[in-house]
């Protein structure tokens, strides 16, 4: 049938830009777009046929056209996150707070080695906090509060010396609250409203992480 | 007839029996077709899916001929079955083989799954076999083709078929259209396919085919359209024999791992309208012989490693509408004959090493729609008549050495959607009418030498990004900017703008990013800024702003970046800012802020350096903070000053402490 082929009128032909162009960041973000429901059309400008996503709204790039910010807080989005987001190696700010995003936090987010701020708070995210987030050695803000996260707070987070804000309140976490490293200065009320979270860990012989995984 | 001898009697009875038998076959065959269709219906439609509602049992032997999508012959045998674009989600059951009078089987876009039944070998009358846009899986049972001597169209485009391409196709002497594109076939293109001399359309695109593209395909003398690209991974290059396909109208071999050079022989294809070779690893020059492609409308050689220049003889391509040569290693100048192509609509040459200027008459053909020559070494003036025909949508010249002004004529270009001319040497005033264009979305002029003022009238309601940074624009930010209702990004940094903030600018509901850094803006930050709740990034640094931070700033709940550094702002930092949980950067250094830096909420995480250069700004605790006595400010508590001497001491100590951070 010629019809589907002829549908490639030349105006579509000019938009057949491939991913080999180093537009893997645009592809990753477009994959995110396809897995989100966007009733307010905030992602309308996310055109995957452009050479890079740097003219897309809610995206900021650096001088080398690499994505440094995704600003989609308060945007009435639902749907879920995608593992390929982990490819955004220069991403510093991932702002997805106050939406209705479901599903889990992909472990691949641990590959975002430039990440400074991970704001997923006030969504409907479930599953566990991936221990791979411990690889985010530049992380300053980790706000996952007001979701439906379960499982323990990964000890790997203790190794992130840059961490200043951790807020996991209002979830369904269990186990104990870390107290070393950056967690020395995190106020306890950033852990509240987790009915199965057992208070700060007491380093010593007692084992507190039973029944929590 | 005369009943005579016993033998004649026997013959008579045989004749009678035969008659009876035939009529039985005929009647049972047509009632069989009814039963077959009903059986098919139950397998075509998955439970919970719906469709074919009128395919119902009836005692009438010809009822099925009225079913939707069914055509019968005079013996009530089904000759055509066309069931398309309904969400059936089922499969084809083996009973299909009983419809042996079927000439046209078209089941398109109905979400069918499962395998193609081998019982279809019985459909010896089939001329059209179209199961495109479904989800059939497994291999294609080539044996079903052996009896289909009349088959003209075989279309299995866009399914999930796997395995090798069936060689039995080669025996079909009447086949005109073969499409296996959009599946998961592997292996090589069978050599026998060159035997299908009747073939006019061959689609093997978008599979997982490998091996060499066989040169013998050049023997398919009647071929008009050849699709081999996308996801296939051939090794070797384009066989020169393809130049023998003299009837060819479309040759699409994009993105299939081709190496080597473009064969000169392709220039023989004088009926070729579309040549797509983009996204491969082709090297060498563009053969001058391709000027023989006098019917060519669309040429895409982009994303390869082609070298050399655009051949001079390409002036012969008078029918061309699209030229894509971007992302190659081409050099030389853009030939002036390009502006004489009467039908040229798209010209994309970006990321090469072209030199010289754009042809002066470019656009005079009245059809130019998209021009992208970014990232070359081009220079000269921007041609005036680019939008002569009112069709220009994209004007993209970034990263070259163009000089002179933006043509005033662009202000009349109602079709204009994008102007991107960053990083050139353009000067002059931005034509004021551009700000009234109805379709304009993006205006990106950064890093040029534009001067003059922004116009006092603006009405372009669809502009969403204005990027003018790093130019020499002077004058005030016009109040009319509030008419740009769709504006999300406003970047004016590093210009010579002066005057005060137009209060109206924050009426733009969707404004998300504003940067006016490094200008000479005076006046106060309008309190109306707190209404602009879409703001995520504000940079007003390096200006002469005075006054205080508007109290309502904390209402900007999505604000992530606030840079007010290097101004003359004063007053206290509103305590409510502690609750701005999205704020990750707050730079208010080098101002005249007073009072204490808040020490709760978000302020716990800010860098100390962001408060430098404010001599009267005290750290959260410790040293007694000098009382505020500010005549015109309403923010001070107005208590009497302490002794002048101790106030002086405290000020000195405080500034030493802060500057030491």
Interface residues (C-beta under 8 A of the other chain):
Chain A: X1 X2 X4 X5 X10 X11 X13 X14 X16 X18 X20 X21 X45 X55 X57 X58 X60 X69 X71 X73 X74 X93 X95 X97 X116 X117 X119 X140 X141 X143 X164 X165
Chain B: X108 X130 X132 X133 X153 X155 X157 X158 X177 X179 X181 X201 X203 X225 X227 X250 X254 X255 X274 X276 X278 X279 X297 X298 X300 X303 X321 X322 X324 X327 X345 X346 X348 X369 X370 X442 X444 X464 X465 X488 X489 X512 X513 X536 X537 X557 X558 X560 X581 X582 X584 X604 X605
